[in-house]
Amino acid sequence: MAARKDQTAVDSGRFAKSTKPGARAARSPVVAAREPRKPGGGSGTAVITRTRTLAKKPDMYRVLLLNDDYTPMEFVVVVLRKYFHKGLEEANRIMLHVHQNGVGECGVFTYEVAETKVTQVMDYARKHQHPLQCIMEKK
């Protein structure tokens, strides 16, 4: 009956028998399943944290057309459609806003895109001999 109890204890993984011949059946707790303890007496668990670097959103810039007394309204509509991909109705609305208020927003872009659009519009206006002014400002 005693052998049965010892066998049950070994099967359950709680105790291990000595493997030396002739040695007394000394029982010690089985700790092979656990990780070895670290010096310092801690529980052996650690939390690993990973820091994420968040990318900053780029600054946005408004591209503005300025009114003048010489550039034809039709030319402004052509510029809005060609360089800012506006529909006919929206281009007319922006052109009238520029005409009535002196300035109108064509779009909001990152710095590089806004700079490119301003340069393209200014070059196109100069090529067609119009004094149209296009500027960009930080939003």
HELIX and SHEET records of a PDB file:
HELIX    1   1 ALA A    2  SER A   12  1                                  11    
HELIX    2   2 MET A   73  PHE A   84  1                                  12    
HELIX    3   3 LEU A   88  ASN A  101  1                                  14    
HELIX    4   4 TYR A  111  LYS A  127  1                                  17    
SHEET    1   A 2 PHE A  15  ALA A  16  0                                        
SHEET    2   A 2 SER A  28  PRO A  29 -1                                        
SHEET    1   B 3 VAL A 103  THR A 110  0                                        
SHEET    2   B 3 MET A  60  LEU A  66 -1                                        
SHEET    3   B 3 GLN A 133  LYS A 138 -1                                        
END                                                                             
